[in-house]
Amino acid sequence: MLRIGPVQLDSPLFLAPIAGQTDLAMRILCREQGGVGIAFTDLMNSRAILKGAPRTLELASTNGLDQPCGMQLYGNSEDPLPEAAIWAIEHGARVIDINMGCPVDKVAKKHGGSLLLRDCANTMRLAERLVKTIDRHSAGRVPMTAKMRLGWDREHRVAPQLARDLESVGVALVTVHGRYTVQFFSGSADWHAIGEVVSAVRGIPVIGNGDVTEPQHVVELMRISGCNGVMIGRAALRTPWLFKQALTLLETGEASPEPSFNHKLRLVLRHLELIERHMGAERAVGEMRQRIAWYGKTFGHVKPLKEAIRTATNTQTMRDALLEWMRPEYEHCSRVERTGFNAELQGFSTFAEDSSRNG
Ligand SMILES: Cc1cc2nc3c(=O)[nH]c(=O)nc-3n(C[C@H](O)[C@H](O)[C@H](O)COP(=O)(O)O)c2cc1C
């Protein structure tokens, strides 16, 4: 099984940091579904952490259900990243990840993220300093990792050499999103180019990332690139059970089946409960109004349910709506099977017709 320095993981599948989405509630939810080796906080600004900015402290919150917890920091060589890393160690980080891939102007123009791909010599000096600080402060218990893109643009594919250099100063693992900064999220992730990073490093694990939406993609990305594990981001927002399915596929050669309709409803109920517990009822209502659209994509014909969630003004009304849709006959039904049931119930004749009416 995969190790990040001294940290042993139960699965080679990582939940990606997605700013604004992979909060504590979401991380716990994904872990409870199974198959997640490690999950990371959203990227956190080193200065904001040290100032104690409430929003950043909320991002950093973790607990016993969120283990092992990776905390992601961003900044440049002028920023107090070493001090922020010490803070993170003292507040529950089991792994510290440095963001070297964020393409968003606010981050990449001045603070860090992908900016670190533009001046690799400077980035290496920063990384060396950070590894030493983290190692000293955690007595070797907390490893440092880096998450990068392939490079700023096609003419500057720095990831292979940078990963090799980072390894030489003690970085324990690198994750590579197979796009360039200038691409943002356009085009598709280049899984072959991730393979160049795998070939460049001497021994640390490389995690491949980008466009994995199905269990089979995990196998394909690992086969094409030779990477040691896979990080999944956007697809986890729709299908938090993907990790479990993919891990089963890796272990047995067959993916576990898509969860039943009722399982998915229970998952949404659990998510609601987790958001309410960790962020309060008001936030839970707002969050779930947004998230039900993503969950709903895997539910078949549930327009009335989505509508009920979108218009609910409190969590109890949301809960009632979800419970109302839970039916014994859906216990073992996947989306297609249930949609068939629903088609009968609603007088629709075919699945195609049903999905064309889908909200
Ligand atoms: C809205 C959004 C926010 C993101 N925030 C972060 C972040 O905070 N830190 C980070 O390293 N990557 C961030 N990413 C990139 C993802 O972690 C991941 O590398 C990317 O989405 C590709 O993987 P995917 O195709 O599985 O989503 C973000 C991506 C999106 C779409």
The ligand as an SDF file (V2000), in Angstrom:
LIG
                    3D

 31 33  0  0  0  0  0  0  0  0999 V2000
  -13.5500   25.0400   -8.2850 C   0  0  0  0  0  0  0  0  0  0  0  0
  -12.2180   24.3800   -8.1370 C   0  0  0  0  0  0  0  0  0  0  0  0
  -11.4420   24.6790   -7.0270 C   0  0  0  0  0  0  0  0  0  0  0  0
  -10.1810   24.0660   -6.8700 C   0  0  0  0  0  0  0  0  0  0  0  0
   -9.4530   24.3430   -5.7500 N   0  0  0  0  0  0  0  0  0  0  0  0
   -8.2360   23.7520   -5.5870 C   0  0  0  0  0  0  0  0  0  0  0  0
   -7.4650   23.9770   -4.4110 C   0  0  0  0  0  0  0  0  0  0  0  0
   -7.8890   24.6490   -3.4650 O   0  0  0  0  0  0  0  0  0  0  0  0
   -6.2440   23.3970   -4.3500 N   0  0  0  0  0  0  0  0  0  0  0  0
   -5.7490   22.6000   -5.3590 C   0  0  0  0  0  0  0  0  0  0  0  0
   -4.6340   22.0900   -5.2660 O   0  0  0  0  0  0  0  0  0  0  0  0
   -6.4760   22.3590   -6.4500 N   0  0  0  0  0  0  0  0  0  0  0  0
   -7.6960   22.8900   -6.5880 C   0  0  0  0  0  0  0  0  0  0  0  0
   -8.4470   22.5970   -7.6880 N   0  0  0  0  0  0  0  0  0  0  0  0
   -7.9320   21.6190   -8.6730 C   0  0  0  0  0  0  0  0  0  0  0  0
   -8.3650   20.1930   -8.3010 C   0  0  0  0  0  0  0  0  0  0  0  0
   -7.7980   19.7850   -7.0770 O   0  0  0  0  0  0  0  0  0  0  0  0
   -7.9540   19.1900   -9.3940 C   0  0  0  0  0  0  0  0  0  0  0  0
   -6.5600   19.2550   -9.5570 O   0  0  0  0  0  0  0  0  0  0  0  0
   -8.6220   19.4980  -10.7290 C   0  0  0  0  0  0  0  0  0  0  0  0
   -9.9990   19.7800  -10.5630 O   0  0  0  0  0  0  0  0  0  0  0  0
   -8.4630   18.3140  -11.7100 C   0  0  0  0  0  0  0  0  0  0  0  0
   -8.9800   17.1420  -11.1530 O   0  0  0  0  0  0  0  0  0  0  0  0
  -10.4660   16.6010  -11.4990 P   0  0  0  0  0  0  0  0  0  0  0  0
  -10.5650   16.5120  -13.0030 O   0  0  0  0  0  0  0  0  0  0  0  0
  -10.5390   15.2460  -10.8290 O   0  0  0  0  0  0  0  0  0  0  0  0
  -11.4370   17.5920  -10.9490 O   0  0  0  0  0  0  0  0  0  0  0  0
   -9.7050   23.1660   -7.8570 C   0  0  0  0  0  0  0  0  0  0  0  0
  -10.5120   22.8670   -8.9510 C   0  0  0  0  0  0  0  0  0  0  0  0
  -11.7520   23.4460   -9.0980 C   0  0  0  0  0  0  0  0  0  0  0  0
  -12.6070   23.0680  -10.2870 C   0  0  0  0  0  0  0  0  0  0  0  0
  1  2  1  0
  2  3  1  0
  2 30  2  0
  3  4  2  0
  4  5  1  0
  4 28  1  0
  5  6  2  0
  6  7  1  0
  6 13  1  0
  7  8  2  0
  7  9  1  0
  9 10  1  0
 10 11  2  0
 10 12  1  0
 12 13  2  0
 13 14  1  0
 14 15  1  0
 14 28  1  0
 15 16  1  0
 16 17  1  0
 16 18  1  0
 18 19  1  0
 18 20  1  0
 20 21  1  0
 20 22  1  0
 22 23  1  0
 23 24  1  0
 24 25  2  0
 24 26  1  0
 24 27  1  0
 28 29  2  0
 29 30  1  0
 30 31  1  0
M  END
$$$$
